[in-house]
Amino acid sequence: MMSLVLLALLAGPAGPRHFEVTATFVPPARPGADGAIAVRFVPLDPDVHVNEEPAPRLKLDLGQAVLVDKQPAPPKSATVFDPLTARYLDLEKPVKFPVALARDAPRGPQSVEATVIYFYCSQREAWCRRGSADLEVAVDVP
């Protein structure tokens, strides 16, 4: 019995997953311009939506030396989460987070770890939650 409890704890948090989250690197259109990390949220429950406010945020792994975060600072407003009045992102389009290639980024294919933090709500069940997803993004540095 104890081994079953230990296996359940090691398997991760219980409960439903509401989104499949993936990310891709969008290279700069021209040398010296910013690129982006495009994050896609694929809903697994049609009633659960990603909130516009507060906007999703991307946190790059501090140990990586490939990308530089170019996101503006988040607003300092206190957001009240109300599933009945929340506005939601259009998940048909990816959410893009601006980044730049670091000057001393190693050339060739690289892997960058990041975490996206977002808030989501269910109107049907009248709840809101904070979510996060760890991502691995392939970046080809020219």
N, C-alpha and C positions, 0 to 999 in steps of 0.2 A: 504494500500500500504506500509506504514512504517513497519508494522509487517512482511510483506513478505521479505523486505530487511534485517530486523533484523534476521529472521529465516535463510536466506541465509548466513549471516555472521557467525552465530553460527554453521552452518552445516560444516564449514571448507572451505579450499581453493577449488575454482572451477578448473575445468580442468581435463584432463585425468590422470588416474593412469597408470603407465607404468609397475609396478612390484607388485607382491604379495610377501612380505618379511616375512619369518618365521625363528625361531631360536630354536635350541635344544642344551642341554648340553651333551658333550661327556666326560664321566668320565675318570680319569687317568687309564692307563693300569695296573699300579702297585702302591702301596702306595708310596707317596712322589713324584711321577711324575706329570707332568703338564697334565691338561685336555684341553678341548677346547670348545668354543661356535661355533657351525656350523650354518652358516647363508645361507639360500637358497633364491635365487632370481628367482621367476617364472615369466617369461615375459608375459605380457598381450598384447603386441604389438610386433610381430616378427621382426620389423625393429629397435627396440630400444635395445641397448646393454649396459652392465656395463663395464666401462673402466678398463683396467689393471693399468694404471697410471693416476692420483695418485691412489694408491691401496685403497680399502675400509678400513675404520677404525671403530673400535668398541669402544664406550665410555660406561663404566659401571657407573651406578648411584652412585654418591659419598656417598650417605647415606647407601648403602648396606654393610654388613660385612661378606658376604659369599665367594666372589671370589676376587682374586688379578689379576690385568691385567699383562700379561707377554709379551705383544707385544713389538717388538723393536721400538725405536723412529722413527718417520717418517722422510724421507729424506728432506733436506732443499732446494730441487731444485724447480725451477719455471716451472710448466708444462703448455704447450700451448695446449689448447683444439682444435683439428682440427678433425671434424667428418670424413674427408676423409682419414686421416692417423692414427687414433686412433686404438689401439689394444684392444681386448675385452676378458673378462673372459669367460671360458667355464662354462656356467650356468647349465650344466648337473651334475656338482659336487658342493657341498657346499663350501663356503669360510670359512676357519677355523681360528679362533682367539685364540691364546694360553692364558689360564688362569690357575690359581692354586687355590685350596681350601684354604681359610684363616685358620690359625692355630686355631683361636677361633670361627670358624663358628659354629652356632647352629646346632645340629644334627637333622636329619630328613628332610622332604620335605621343601624346601624354594623356594621363588620366587625372582628372580633378574631382575631388570629393566635395560635396556641398550638402546643405540641408535647406529645404524649403519649409517655411513655417506659414500656416494659413489658418483661417477660421472658417467654420462651415456650420450650416444649420439644417434642420429638418422642420419644414412647416407642418407636416402631417402630425409629427410627434411633439412639436413645440419645444425643441431644445437646440442649443448651440454649443459648439466645442472648439477647442484649439487642436489643430493637427500638425504633424510634421512628417517629413519623409526624407530619408537619407538617399542621396543620389550619387551616381558616379557618371561623370561627363567625359566623353572622349573629345580631346582637343588636338588638332593637327597644327603644329606651329611651323609656319613656312621658314 
